[in-house]
Amino acid sequence: MVPWYFWFVPLTALFVLYVAMYFFKMMKAEPAGTKRMIEIATYVRRGALAYLKQQYLVVIAVFVLISLFLVLLAYKFHLQNRWVPFAFWSAGICSGLAGFIGMQTATQAASRAAFAASKSLNAGLRVAFRSGAVVGLTVVGLALLDYSFWFLILNLFADSSLPQNDRMIVITETMLTFAMGASLQALFARVGGGIFTKAADVGADLVGKVEKGIPEDDPRNPATIADNVGDNVGDVAGMGADLYESYSGAILAAAALGASAFARSSSILQMKAILMPVFISALGAILSIVGILIVKTKENASSRDLLCALGCGIKVSSFCILLISWVVLYLSDIPNALGIWGAIVIGLIAGEIIGKASEYYTSQAYAPTRCVAEQSQTGPATVIIGGIGIGMLSSVVPVLTIVTGTLLAFFVAQGFSGDKNSIMGLYGVSLAAVGMLSTLGITMATDAYGPIADNAGGNAEMSGLDEEVRKRTDALDALGNTTAATGKGLAIGSAALTALALMASYISAIKGSMLNLEKEFVIVNGNPIPIEALTLVDIVNYYQIHLLNPKVLMGLFIGTMLAFLFCGLSINAVGRAAATMVEEVRRQFREIAGIMENKAIPDYARCVKISTFAAQKEMLIPSLVAILSPIIVGLLLGVAGVVGLLGGALSSGFVLAIFMANAGGAWDNAKKYIEAGAMGGKGSDAHKAAVIGDTVGDPFKDTAGPSLNILIKLMSIVSLVVVGISVTFS
């Protein structure tokens, strides 16, 4: 049975969801604006709902096929727990629901944030940020609730013939495979949403800004509604699903490693180690609400002032979780409480460093982005060269941070435990990922705030509000670009730590699959060892998981290649969809008389339909690459090849994702810096060059880049789900 303190988690989940509903009602109580503002918001909301409906139909079809495969593994070949097919659906539904609620909130908040900005900058910030908080708290609440439900179910129906400690290892390793549903849904949401939004954005920018010289969100631009729809389905619904799977994956990986790390301890200590990650996450959810409530700013605030306002809320939440987590660990009587707490601290610090690095390389307030803007004076080529260079340089600090954080978390968790042969160090690495995401409620709020502020600016432009209102929404939008880059950096950083923990869990899960083979012992270094007594080191030696094994090297090359293949497929998909959009926008300007004179209304629905069709068509192949590659490599190269595959995808995917996210963010904010009046302002040659750079960066930062962190985790989880196949064919 579960201990009494477990009930803190589901109760916290319900409380967090209640607060999210309260913030949603507060947003709905705000005035929606003028008749024209409401009309524009309705266009965007209908377009977003139409897109999500089509996306979910495709996702459901794929889920049905994969469910049949999981049923075969579980019930026919007995290579998987029988609960996995059902939990696969529950995780996918919760991930999709988080994105759907986020999209509904964002589409209704945009006009209200724009109208609030007509009163003051602080009013606009409050509406946009607390609407973003609805998304963050919904993600956290649903993840904690889904975890609680399946933890209870599996404890009720677990095999009672097993010893308690072994039973908990089986339960936690089974729950780890549940994350496959969340990861798959997140990948579809990220790739599909990214293709949709960037096809519309590129079409709107290239024809509207460059060729026609009209503002970004001018109602005369046929692609402007599709562009605003894309902000919601890509940056809100997609990011919600993305961070849902990051959050739940980190908790599940830490719980599985905690069960193995304390397998030789008492069942009470093992249970505490299993529940510690989700308990810390629940505390972080409550403290995120505290941070959300204190965010505010002054009128006429600069970009740096706005960043400080949001940073203040995050810092308060992070500092409080450090103090409270130490109290909880101290009172829990876990032997290495200091080491475990140290790993959590390291994760929080690493997340802060990665966020600050992303902020530095993408914010208008700092030199890198301004340097890219200055290069616009010599044309688009130098803008693109400058952005690529900044993106590459920006990968240094996050990579060194993850390397240092991983080593420190491993050392403090293992060093204080006193058991050098245990997997306590890997448990510490997984807790660092939990620490990094422990205050996701508020960090996700700062991320989701960005597209809401962007849509608020678009609504203000299309509704013809005063220039002062547009100036305020531009300030909020520029801040949103930076917070989005920070959020992506955090998601990518946590993905690296979580993927490392998942790789360790994969090695650990091999032992369970080996027990299904008709063998009682295996030969390791010439010595017969019973399968039940195998350690992680024994498994590594048995399968020769080292760089001198050609299967590992082959897997490394394939994994590295897959990250580039995935990005190439995603970026080319955006290119094809954007080309179709550009032609359509040009056609409407050419054939619908009176658009430029405001005497005719563009065919907005046609542009929405083009983006929707392109996203549905193009998102399948990149997603199938992530699902099929671990299965194929497992069949051909066995366990050693799969470990190499995961290592190659993790190392190349992490660096590539940081490069793309920050290069795209720098290009975007360089454009906005010029639009604020630098280098000649809007309409200048420098501005046109910066727009070209921004369109190149769009698929970098909003399609391929952020999807990579899902790719590396989904491949790890698929490997776990089909570990029985890899073991059988090794």
Helices and strands as residue ranges (DSSP letters): G 4-7, H 8-29, H 35-71, I 72-76, H 84-117, H 121-157, H 164-203, I 204-211, H 224-232, I 233-238, H 239-261, H 267-293, H 303-332, H 337-362, H 367-375, G 376-378, H 380-393, H 396-417, H 424-437, H 440-462, H 467-514, E 521-524, E 527-530, G 531-533, H 536-542, H 550-591, H 604-618, H 620-675, G 678-680, H 685-699, I 700-704, H 705-721, H 723-729
